[in-house]
Amino acid sequence: MTKNLFKRKTLAFAIAGFVAAAVAVTACKKDKKDNSESNEVKLDNYSKTPVLLNKLSGFENLEFFSLFSSEDKFPESPDYVFGGSADGAGIIKNTTGGFIMMVNNEDNYSVSRISFDKTFKPVKGEYTLNSDGGQWRLCSGTMVTKEENGFGPFYLSVGESASEAQTHRINPLVSGKQTKTATEGLGHWSGENAVPLNKDAYQGKTVMILGEDADDASGGQVVMYMSNTVGDLDNGTQYMLKRVDNNQKETDMQVGSSYDVEFVKIENHKTITGTQIQALVDPLKAIKFGRVEDVDYRKGNAANSREIYFNVTGQAATGFNADNSRTVFGRTYKLVLNAADPTKGKLECILDGDNKNGPAKEFQNPDNICVTTNYVYIQEDSNTYGGETHDAYIYQYNIATKELKKVVEIDHRRSDPKFKATAARGNWEYGALVDVSDVIGIPNTFTLCIQPHTWREEAFKGKDGGSKRPSEDQGSQVVLIKGLPK
């Protein structure tokens, strides 16, 4: 998500990244370099832009590399400018060599396709969706692969900030603009991510969890899509999450307690509008969360992949949340699905930012999430209610011990006029943190998208080629982190 300034549902949004050769890229000063790996990937700083991160206590051994940003020129596409507000992302190997990364440029309503050579040097960029094709703000995303999910490859990019928004299904192996990517089978939601579970979670089925980033009367929903055919995203059934006891109030759920939940069917979800789906929340007794953000599942084995984590970012205690029925500063939830029946499970709030005596007392609106075998990584995006005490953190939650640690903080570079950062804390945010260890062959390695919202330049404006966001002029960055435990 982005700041409340951009993405409150009350705003009008009716208007509504490899085939590569190893060529020279202008690089910043190389203060970090990795030549120790046996494969051909060589980690390095390829971008002009410094890494906009600071390490925090206990994580001093992390290594950072600046991959690319909006001010870089890609040698095979010199006219391409990487868009702002880099959010959802995914990466795969290219069948012809090298790697392909898909990145949502959220406020551009666009998706970038970035090509890397075999050394993991970015060499080409293009918009596989521009704002006309993207149609909506594009938040989190998921790279679906046959190895992990049993079908694919394709990239799911989720539209939001409009009740009629849909999920785009994009072929990452195809260069050039793609059309007719909106997927009716996944319904109409102001969505945040659409995440198919691991192929072993429910063999012979497609089970997917979606989050709805909504703060209106119906609240945000946790949604399930299920088909009895592997890879079928068109003919399945959708459900909303509810408590078995029909209690719809989010803040009635407390840390340390587990609640019986079930997914209740949405009749005719493909043929009704998003507004009509929202109108079913009360009749179906679905839980009204304060803006469901990113979703991910635990890695390691079939049982782990039925263990799902999601962030609820929260909303101000005004308007529809004047009664404090929803979280304000944000929560992280754990949902464990029944092994025999995915529509049944147990739900637990594991971190509560509104409890100022608890471990998450410093939460400023968790948004993106990345779950490994042993950890949950939680990324902040302050809604800037006022009184923010720090810039955005990434937290590490230890699943076994329940210990919460702060890993990194965004570096606003306030002394550098280029970034135009204000004194106010919490203005910048993160996009996707993605485990790329298996793809590039280097353990404990992740890509991270960074959204420095005040970094605006005329040179960044309207470069996606679409007509819906001609004045969008934000810059953003993708970095690589080595040494983050899984």
Secondary structure, DSSP 4 states (H G I P E B T S, - for coil): ---HHHH-TTS-------------------S--B---SSS--B---SSSPP-EEE-TT-TT-EEEEEEETT--BTTBTT----SSEEEEEEEE-TTSSEEEEEEEGGGTEEEEEEE-TTS-EEEEEEEE-HHHH-SEEEEEEEE-HHHHSS--EEEEEEESSTT--EEEE-TT--S---S-EEGGG----EEEEEEPPTTTSTT-EEEEEEE---STT-B-EEEEEESSTT--SS-EEEEEEETT---BGGGS-TT-EEEEEEEE-TTTTTS-HHHHHTTHHHHTB-BBS-EEEEEE--SSHHHHTEEEEEE----SSGGGTT--S-SS-EEEEEEE-SS-TTEEEEEEEEETT-TTSTTTT---EEEEEE-SSEEEEEE-----S---SSPEEEEEETTT--EEEEEEE---TT-GGG---SSTT--EEEEEEE-HHHHT-TTEEEEEEE-TT-B-GGGTTTT--SS-TT--B--EEEEEE----
